[in-house]
């Protein structure tokens, strides 16, 4: 079997694992659609390469407003690899206790909100604390992990708890332990990770299910669509209205955050 065939075969197995989670995906979509219909937002968080799944959810073609992508550059800007803003710093920071609290200090959370927290290992401190803090605020938490990898990994948190310990629902990317899936003859370390494949499939299944529920409820989402599909004029209208709706939803997360001021008090100028 060629190395390409090996990767594709393992990817098909990942698709089977995702399909077996259909009921759980529909449950998560129910929570997310309820949040969006309430005028609130589904918070998305992932450090490291889990950022990919956050951006896969929103904003991109085939996506729609209702999601709040929380992406910290200090935890996910890996492009320089070494030197300033390098990979070592990012990997260090994603295990600093208290950082999640400082991030969420920026938002006025509500029990109507929900969250998707992504971490392949489920063992890094910041995603774990994110989920814990969300739950303390009454926010429903869906965790997206690589179960096989997480089960055999050790939490970086002092008490040993993992992301799954602070999740109302756990979804699995279906990737292998260690993530890499292809064995190359003569090379003692596998290559070609699979969690991105499984994670992207899960995220887009969630997106489709949420869109279906919003449409059934009489509030079809404003989907970012290509001009060659809906026409140039409609495409521009959808993009502008979707971005505006995102701004209006986001404003609610800032309006009464933290220490009150005369600006945030009802009835004040």
N, C-alpha and C positions, 0 to 999 in steps of 0.2 A: 504494500500500500504506500502511495506517495505521501509525503508530509502534508501536502495540501488536502488530500483525501482524508488523512487522519484528523486534521483540524475540522473539516466539514462534518465528518461523521460525529465527532464529539459535540459539535455545535448543534447537530440535529437532536442529540440526547438532551442538550440543554433546553431546546424547544419543548420536548416532551415533559420535562420537569416543570417548566412554566405553565404548560397547559393543564397539568394536574393540580395547579393552584387556582383554578378558575373561580371557585367559590370564594376563596380568600381575596382574590383580586376584586371581585364584585362587591364584597363587604367594604374593602378600602374605598372603592369608588363611591359607595353609598355615603360614607363619612365625608369624602371630599366634595361631593356634589351638594350635600347639606350645607357645608361651610360656604361654598360659592353662592348658593341660592340665598344665604343669609346676608350676602354682601361682604363677607369676610374673605380671608385668604388661606390657602393651604401653604404652609411654610415648607420649603425644601432646603435640606442641608446635607452637604457632603464635603469632607475634607479630602486632600490628596486627589487621586484620580477619580474618586466618587463624584467630584464636581461635574464630570462628563454627564452623569445621569440628571443632575440638576438642570443643566443647559438643554438636555434632550427634552425635558418636560416643557420648558418655556424660557425664552421666546424663540420659536423657529417655525418654519412652515408646518402646517397641520396642527398647530398649537393654539391655545386660546387663553385669555386672561382668567385670573382666579388663583394664580400661584405666585408665591413670594420667594424668588430664588435668593437664598442667603449664601453668598460665595465670598469667603475671606481670601484675599489675594495672598496673605501671609501663609495660608495653609494649602494653597493650591496653585501658586505661580511657580512652575517647575522649569520653565523653558531655559533658564540660564544654567541649570544643573549645579554648577559650582560658582563660588564667589558670592557677591551680594545677591540676595533673593534666591539662594540656591536650595537644592533639594534637602541638604542636611538640616537647614534651619526649619524648613516646612515640616519635616518629620519630627523634629524636636518639639515644635510649637503645638502639633496636634495631640501632644500628650502633656500639655501644661494645664493643671487643674485651675479652674476659675476663669479660663478664657471664654468658655461658653456663656457664662453669666454676663461677662462684659459685652459680648455680642448681642445677647437677647435684651440687655438693658436698653437697647435702642428702640424696642417695639412695645406697644401697648397690646398685650395678648388678651384673648377672650376665650371663654369656654366654647364659643361657636367655631373657633379655629380648629384646624387639624394640621398634622405634620407628616412629612415623609423624610426620615433620616436614613441616609445611605452610608454604609461602611462594610466593605467586603469581609473584613475580619471581625467586625463588631467589637473590637478590643481596644481601640484607641480612645483616650480619655475625653477629648472634646466632643465627638459624636455621642458618646455615652452620656456625658453631662447635659448635652443639648436635649436628648430624649427625656432625661430625668427632670429637667427644668420645665419642659413642655408639660409633662404629666402633672407636675405640682401646680401648674396653672389651669388644670382641667382640660388641656388640649389632648385630643386623641392622637396617638403616635403609631404610625406604621413604620416598621424597620425593614429595610432592604439589605440583606446580608448574603454572604455565600455560606450556607449552613454547614457544608462539609468542612470548609476551612475554619469557620468560627468555632465549631465544636472541638477542634483539635488545636486551637490557639489559646494563649494565656493572656488574660486581660492586663493592660498596663495600669489599670486603676487599682489603688491600694487595697480595696475590699474585694477585689476579684470579680466584681459584677461586670456584665457585658451589656451591649446594646439591647439584646433580646430581653434582658431583665427589666427594661423600662419601655417596653413596647406593648401596645394593646393588640397588635397583630404583626406577625413576622412573615415576610416574603423572602424567597430564596432565588438567587440568580441561577442556581443549578450548576455552577462551575465546580471545578475540582479543588481539593485541598492544595494550597499553594498557588492556585489560579492557573498557572501555566499548564497546557494540555498536550503538547506535542513532544514526543521523545525523538531526539535526533541521534542516529547511530554514531557512536564515538564521542558523544557529548553527555556528560554525567548530570546535567541540569536541564529540565524541560523548558520549553519556550512557548510563546504564543498564548497569552491569558484568555480566559473565557468569560470572566465576570462582566466585561463590557457588553458582550453579546447578550447574555442573559438579562443583565440590568436594563439594557435598552429595550428589550422585548417586554419586560415587565412594565416599564414606564409607559410604553406606548399602548399596551393593553389597558392600563389604568386610564390613560388619556381617552381612549376610545369609549370605555365604559362610562366615564364621567360625562363625555359629550352626549352619549345616548340618554343618560338620566336627566341632564339639563334640558335637552330637547323635549323629552317626554313631559317635563314639568312646565313646558311652555316658554322656556327661556333659552333658545338655541344659542350656543356660544358664538362669539365673533372670532372666526378661525382665520389665522394668517394664511392666505392662499395665493398661489402663483397666478400671475396675469394670464398665462397661457391656459389656465384652467377656468378662471371665472371672468376673464376680461380685464383690461388695464384699469378702467374706471372703478370697477367693483373691488379689485385688489387694493387699490390705494385707499378706498373707503374703509375696507376691512382693517387694514394696517393702522390707519389713523384712529379709528374708533376703538380698536383693541388696545392700543397704547394709551388712549385717553381713559378707558375703563380701568386699566391697570393703575394709572395714576390716582384715580378716584378711590380705588380700593386701598391702595398704599397709604393714601392720606389718613385713612382711619387708624392705621397702625401708629401714626406719629401724633395725631391730634391731641391726645391726652396722655402722652407717655411721661412717666417719671414725675418730677416735681411740678405741681400746678403753677401756672402763671395767669395773669389777667387775660391773656390770649386764649387760654384753654378753658376758662370759666364760662359756663352758659350765660348768655344774656349780656356779656361784657363786650365792649368795642374791640 
